[in-house]
């Protein structure tokens, strides 16, 4: 994928039947360039956005967090697609690389 291409992001299932975001740079390609989780924790989103934990929690409570926050029980999640739109695909992809 070149820097001029706009990636497409679609929901897909990985080989283990987990929901992922399939990111494709080539509109005609069959397989995704890479896959990302559909959402991340509030702490992961804060790191991607360059916010401290304290600032992000305050902003989330005030309703001023830069991207929509999804409450799930007592936890808070942030959609990966809004993060991509806010800070760019490269930054999100680097932050979410699996360590192993």
N, C-alpha and C positions, 0 to 999 in steps of 0.2 A: 504494500500500500504506500503510495507516495503522499507527501505532505499536502498536495493539492486535492486529493480525493477525500470526499466526505464518507465516513464509515456508516454502514447501516447496522443497527442494533436490533436484534429480534430475540424473542424468547425461544428457547429450544430445550431439548432434553439431551443430557450427556449420555455416554455409554452405560452409566450406572443408574440411569433414570432420575437424575437430579436435575432440577430446573436451573438453567444457566442463561446468560445473555450471550448470544452468538454474535460476535463482531466481525463484520466482513468489510474489507476495503474495496474488493472487486465485486461490483454488482452482479456479475455473471458467475462468480465462483460458487461451487457447490458446497465446499466445506468452509467453516469459519476460519478466519485468521487466528483467532483465539477466543476463549470463553471466559466470562467473568460472572461472579455471583450476582443474582438479581438485586440483592441488598447487602448493606454492611452495617456494622454496629455504629452507634453514635460516636464512639471513641475513634473508630477507624475513619469515619467521615471527617471528624475534627482534625485528625492528622493530615488527611488529604487536603483539607481546606487551609491548613496552617494555623489552626486555632488551638489555644490551650484547652485542657479539659474543663477548667473552671469557666472560661468564656463561653465554650460551646454549651455547657449545661445551663448557664444563665440565659443565653440567647434562645435556647430551646424553650425554656420556661416562659420567656418574654414574647415568644412567637416571632423572633427576629433572626432565627437561624437561616443561613443563605439558601438552603434547599428544604423541601418538605420533609418533615420528620414523621415516621409512621409508628404510633404507639401500639405495641403488642404486649398486652398484660403489663408487667412492670418494666419491660425493656423498651428501648427506642431503637428503631432501624431507619436507615436512609437508603432510598433507591439509588442504585448504581447509575442508571441513565441520567437522572438529574445532576449527579456529580460530574458526569462526563460533559454535560452541556455547560456546567458552571466553570470547571477548571481545565477541561480538555481531556481527551482520551489518553494521551501519553502519561500525564501525571497520575491518573487513576490506575492505569495499567501497571506502572512502576510500583505504586503503593500496595497493590493487591497481588503481586507475585508471590507464589507459594515458596516458602522456605523449607527445604527438605533435602 
